[in-house]
Amino acid sequence: MAIISKCKAIVKFFKKNTIANEKFKMAQEKFGYSLLQETPTRWNSFFYMIQRILATHDEIAVVLLSTSNAPLPFQAEEIDVLKDLEKILTVFEEVSKRISGGKYATISLIIPLTDVLIRKTHTISSDVHTEVGQKMVTVLLDSIVKRLSPYEKNTATRMATILDPRFKKIGFQHMSNAEQAAHCFENELTALMNKDSSNDTNVEPISTNKDPLFDYIGNKARSMARNTRSDAIIAKRQYLEKPLSQQDVDPLLWMKVNQTDFPAIKTLMLKYFCIPATSVQSERVFIKAGQIVSDRRTRLKEENVNILLFLNQNLWLTSSETTE
């Protein structure tokens, strides 16, 4: 795309020309911004580059027109294109921050955030006026449907979504996928309850009925097979009919409060919510390990490194307990 190449060329010019960069900072009355260059491995760096250019495009034009051998400044049509690109990418930036966050960023977010991207991008398309912007909307929508929509049929993601009290069946884009997730939810509950009931049968029940006239009651109760499918259906219905929790609620904290009502569902939540939505957290741990084991601390034992990393990543738990 020509507009992207031009943005990168102008930023590169200011990065290399110290005189032009000083003029650029002096031309700004309030902020003294520097331009940001795109990093090919990080898509949001392109978004930040556009944001900074749009915030200072008047000052950029003044400096470029007064500097020899400088690139041509942006034309009005090109600024319109950049504004459309910023509108489109703002939604993707918000979604990226949400799914890469340290708290509550589980795979239960993937399906709802995919629905958010599709809905928001469709809404933005009516506010995009340039041909480049319209093409970008079309390409992004096609990519979202192709790459992210299949997660609605993935067992792990759809189970995590329906187990998340913030979304349940409402988080799905297609109701048919939500119904399939509910059926899978019921099957897993049934299997879990069957396992629990088989463990219970190994324990000899203690008879509390001392009246010989009604001794048949205990024998009849022991002979009746427990209908775990019915129990699973009831538990599923009670959970799904419960109102959705607020979006800023930790789903695991919600389950801690409601675990007496949904003991089997708690087990399923622990099973699926341990899966992170992205690799961002593991990458952060890797970077932090590189900071702990430095040139001045190369003889740390592996056990001590693990302890320091654990404390670093979980220290926020003690601070939150203190505030509560």
N, C-alpha and C positions, 0 to 999 in steps of 0.2 A: 504494500500500500504506500503510495507516494507521500501522503501526509505524515506517515510514521517516519519514513526516511528523513523528511525535512525536519521533523521535531528532533530527531537524534542528531542531525547535522548541526542544528542551531545550538543545542545543549553542548555538544562537543566543542563548538567554537568558543563558547563562553568559558568552558572548563580549561581550554588551552591558552586563551588570551587573557592574561591577568589584568591588562589595562581595561579591556572591554568589560570584564567581570566587575572591576571596581566602579566603573561608570554605571553599570547596571544596578549595583547596590545603592549608589548615591542617588540614582534616579527615583528610587522607591522612598516615599516620604515616611512610611510607617514601619515596614517589616525588615527590609534588608535581606530578602530571600536569596538563596542560591538555587540555580536550576538543578533538577534531578535527572540523572541519566537512567535509561532503561537497562535492566539486567535480564538477559534472555532466559535465565532459569526461573525467574519470578514474574508471573504475569502481572501482579499488582504494581510492580515497579513502573510499568507502562501507564497504568492508571494514575499513579502519583506524579509521573512526569507531565501528563496532560493537565492535571489539577494545578501544578505549579506554573505551567505555561499560561493557562487561562487566567490565573490570578495576577500575572505580571506581563501580559502580552503588550500592553501600551508601553511600558518601560523597555521591553525587548525591542519594539519597533524603533523607539527613539535612539537607542544605542546602536542598533544595526545600521540605521540610516546615517549616523554620524561617524561611522568607523569604516575605514578603507578595507577592501578585500573581505568584507563581511557577507554572509549569506543574505538573501532577500528576506525581508520580514514577512510575517503571515498576512495573507489577504483576508478580506472580510468573509469570503466563502469558506476559506480554510478554518477560520475561527468558528464558524457555524458547525462545521464537521466535528471539530474537537469538542464543542459543547454537546453535540449529540452522543459522541462516544463516551463522554463523562457521565451523561445521564444513564446510559446503558450499563456501564461498568460499575456504577455506584452500588447497584443491587448485588452484583457478584462480590464486591468488596465486603459488604455487610454479611453476606452468607459465609464467605471465607473466614471472617473473624469469628462468627458464631460457631462454626464447625471445628475451628482450630483452637478454640479456647480451652483453657486448662480445666474448667469446672463444667461438669454435665455434658462434655463433648463425646457422647457415646454414639454408637451406630444407629440409635433410635432417631437421630436427627436427619439421617440421610434422606429418607423418603419424604418427610414433611418439607425439608428445605428444597428438595427437587420440585415439589409442587409450588413452593413459594417462587422459585426462579422462573418457572413457566408462567405463572399468573402475573408476576411483576413485569416480566419482559413483554408479555402481550399488552399489558397496560401502557408501558413506556412507548411501545411502537406507534401509538396514536399521537405521541408528543415528539416524535422524531421527524424532522422535516427534510433532511438531506438524503440524497440517493445512497451515499456511503453508509449512513446510519441505518437506513432501511435494510440494506444488504447485510450489515452486521447483525441486526436483529434476526433475520432469517437464518443466517449461518449458526448463530448461537442457539436458537430454538431447536434447530435440527440436531445439533450436537448434544443438547441436554436430553432430548428424547432418545437419541441413539445410545448415549453413554450412561445416563443416570436412571431413566425410567425402568430398565430391567430390574433394578433393585427392589421394586415393588413385588417381584415374584421370587426374590431370594429369601430363603427360609430365615436366615439369621437376621437380616434387616427388617423383614416384616414382623417377625416375632418381637424384636426389640421395640419396634414402633407401637405395636398394639399393647405391649406391656408398659409403655411409658404413660403415666397418668396425665401428662400434658397433651397427649395426642389421641391415643387409642385408635378407633376406627376413623376418626375425623382427619387424621394426618395423611390418609391415602388420597391419591389423585383420582383413582378409579374405585368405585364402590365394590365392584366384583373382586378386586384384589383384597379389599378390606374384609370381605366375607370369607375369602379363602384363608386369610390370616387368622380370622376368628375360628375357623374350623381347625386349623393347625394348632391354635391355642388350646382348643378343647381337647384335641387328641393328646397333646403333651400333658395337660392336667390329668387326664384319665390315666395315662401311663404312670405318672408320678404317684397318683392316689392308689393305683394297683400295687405299686411297689411298697408303699407305706402299709397298705392293708395286709400284704403278705408277711411283712415284718411283724405286724400286730398278731397274726395268727400263731406265730411261734411262741408267744407269751401266754402262759396259762392264765385264763381269766379268773378273777377272784369272785366267787359267788357271794352276793350280799343278801340273797333271798333265803331266810331261815324258816320260812313257813312251808311245811311239807305239802300243804294243800295246793300251793301254787308253784311247786317245783318244776312243773312243765314249762313255766314262763322262761326260766333260764335256759332250758334245753332248746326251746323253740327259737330264742334269740340267737343262740350259738349256731343253730342249723341254718338260719337265714343267711344267704349270700349277700354281701354288701354290694350294692349297685353303684360302682364308682363312676360309671358314665353319667348317671343322674346327678351325682354329687359334683362332677366336673361342670356339667351344664349349669347347675345352680350357681356355682362359684363364678363361672365366666359371666353369667348374666348379672349377678350382683356387682361384679367389678366394672363391667362395661356401662351399667346404668348409673354408676356413681358419677357425679359431676366432674368435669375436667379440672385439674389443678392449674394454678397460675403458671405462666411460662418461666418465671424466675425461681420456681420451686425445684429443689434437688429431688429427682425421682426416687433415689435411694433413701433420702430422709423421709419422703412421703410414705414409702413402704415401711420404714421403721415405726412410724406413727400408727400405720394401719395393719401391721403384721398379724395381730391377733384375729382380724377379720379375714385375711387372705394368706394363711400360712403357706399353702402350696404355690401361690403366685409369687411369694417372696423368693422361693427356691428358684423359680424360672427367671426372675429378674436378676438374681445373682449370677445365673448361668450366662445370660446374654449381655448384661450391662458391663461385664468385664472387658468387652471388645471395644477398643477405641475406634473413633470414626475415621481418624487419619493417623499418619505416622509422625505428626508434628511433635507430639509429646516425647516420643522416643528420640527424635532428632534433638530436642532441647536437652534431654538427659545426656546424649552423646557430647553435645557442645559443652555442657557443664562439667562433664568428666575431663574434658581437655583443659578446662580452666583449673580444676582441682589438681590434676597431675601435671604440673608445670615443670619448667627447667629447674626451678628451685625446690621442687618437691617430687623428685623422681623415685624416691625409695619408699614410698607409701606401700603398705601391704594391701593386697587385694581386698581383704576383709575390711580394712579401714576406709578404703575408697568406696566400697559398697555402703558402709554406714554413713559416710558423709553425703553421698548422693541421696540416700533415703531421707536423711534429715533435711537436706536442701529442698527436696520435692514435696515433703509433707509438713514442713514447718507451719504452713498456713492453717493446718488443722488446729494447732494449739492456740494460734491467735484468734481463730473464729470461736473456739470454746471460751476464751477469755472474754470476748465481747458479748457472748450470749449470757 
